[in-house]
Amino acid sequence: MNFERLKSYWAAQHYLGKRPPVGMHSEESVKAFVKNVEGAIGYINVKNLDNDIKVLYRWSE
């Protein structure tokens, strides 16, 4: 899904009372969030993985 379609999707979901996922500015902030917030999930590039992060799924294009 491209960025414009994603924005449109979440705009529609907003009016149905659903909230979009939290956006982060960097993969380092995603890693910190996932490590410190119980139940949190996120996605990062595989080259930025470390041993403190549990991988749930990997995909390739």
C-alpha positions as CSV (number, residue, x, y, z in Angstrom):
1,M,0.0,0.0,0.0
2,N,1.5,3.3,-0.9
3,F,1.7,6.3,1.5
4,E,-1.3,8.2,0.1
5,R,-3.5,5.1,0.2
6,L,-2.3,4.4,3.8
7,K,-3.2,8.0,4.8
8,S,-6.7,7.6,3.2
9,Y,-7.2,4.3,5.0
10,W,-6.4,5.7,8.4
11,A,-8.5,8.9,7.8
12,A,-11.5,6.6,7.1
13,Q,-10.7,4.5,10.2
14,H,-10.5,7.6,12.3
15,Y,-14.2,8.3,11.7
16,L,-15.0,4.7,12.7
17,G,-13.3,5.3,16.1
18,K,-10.1,3.4,15.4
19,R,-6.7,4.8,16.0
20,P,-3.6,4.4,13.7
21,P,-0.4,2.9,15.0
22,V,2.1,5.1,16.7
23,G,4.6,6.5,14.2
24,M,8.3,6.8,15.1
25,H,11.0,9.0,13.6
26,S,13.7,6.3,13.5
27,E,14.3,2.6,13.8
28,E,16.3,3.3,17.0
29,S,13.1,4.8,18.5
30,V,11.1,1.8,17.3
31,K,13.6,-0.5,19.0
32,A,13.5,1.5,22.3
33,F,9.7,1.5,22.2
34,V,9.4,-2.3,21.6
35,K,12.0,-3.0,24.3
36,N,10.3,-0.8,26.9
37,V,6.5,-1.1,26.3
38,E,5.0,-4.5,27.2
39,G,3.1,-6.0,24.3
40,A,4.5,-3.5,21.8
41,I,5.3,-4.5,18.2
42,G,7.1,-2.7,15.4
43,Y,9.0,-3.3,12.2
44,I,12.6,-2.5,11.4
45,N,15.2,-3.4,8.8
46,V,16.8,-6.7,9.5
47,K,20.2,-5.1,9.5
48,N,19.2,-3.2,12.7
49,L,18.2,-6.2,14.7
50,D,19.9,-7.0,18.0
51,N,19.6,-9.9,20.5
52,D,17.1,-7.9,22.7
53,I,14.3,-8.0,20.1
54,K,12.2,-11.1,19.4
55,V,11.4,-11.5,15.7
56,L,7.8,-12.5,15.0
57,Y,7.9,-12.5,11.2
58,R,10.4,-11.7,8.4
59,W,9.4,-10.9,4.9
60,S,11.3,-10.0,1.7
61,E,10.3,-8.2,-1.4
